[in-house]
Amino acid sequence: LALDAPLVVVLAHAPGDVKPTSTLAAVSARARRLGVFPGQTVAEASSLAAGLDVRRVAEEDIAHALGRVAEIAHGFAPTAAVVLPDTVLLDVTGASHLAGGEAELLDELTSRVRALGHRVRGAIAGGPAIARAAKCAAIDEDIDAMPMGYETLVPPGGDRLALAALPLAALPLERDALVWLARLGLVTVADLARQPRASVVSRLGGRAADVLALLDGDDRAPLVPFALPVVIA
């Protein structure tokens, strides 16, 4: 909804779980224009945006919605994974030809998810982390005006090039690392890739090895399969 007040969303089990130190899972376009971004705390966001409207969404509701999307994804390939708060990953290796190709599979899958009433950002790439980075970066500056669907298809062998153009926030980096890199004037993944590895590896956090591999276009992150609910008739 296009709201006058800057709106942010916190994932929590109960209303009492929302605290000043709670992390934002999503923000409205107005909040983003005021400098509020996912990953900030409620206290940090409140200092940037007057009249901040903090909404709670139950984690179990999000998990249920993603589970429904994963059930649809299982119709296209056998292995799907759910990643809170907003992602379903699907291994389409060897399966895309059944839908007529990768572009056709992506289009059909996003169409079915839109039918559930969701906005969809879909991407196919050589690995799950790169695909997730590509879809997370595919956000209009004005999210409220975003179309119901947005699709990104990274061509075979194009993972490194596609990742290079993305902002650093697309990488699985901790916030402190992102802040430090921003102070160095690094904005995109390509900026980081040009730096001597030895000079930055100690500041990339616990996932430094994963980040360095992604800079080379190497994405071998395993999927933790989503288990479909057992229904006894």
Disulfide bonds with the S-S distance in Angstrom:
none
